[in-house]
């Protein structure tokens, strides 16, 4: 029986033969200092919480999420 999660399924060998990176250029797409803004998916309860705070503070949702994460980070550092 085929198990796609098995470590020795032969998939690695199959893909290795499909992709030829022998002429690849390391760092071709690297952009030093580039900042990527990745989307963040919140569940309904978390989004409602963040929106409520953002409205009260008249702030951007991203700013509220950043503030919450940084305050949790500071708390975690104290606990360590």
Secondary structure, 3 states (H helix, E strand, C coil): CCCCCCCCCCHHHHHHHHCCCCCCCCCCCCCCCCCCCCCCCCCHHHHHHHHHHHHHHCCCHHHHHHHHHHHHHHHHHHHC
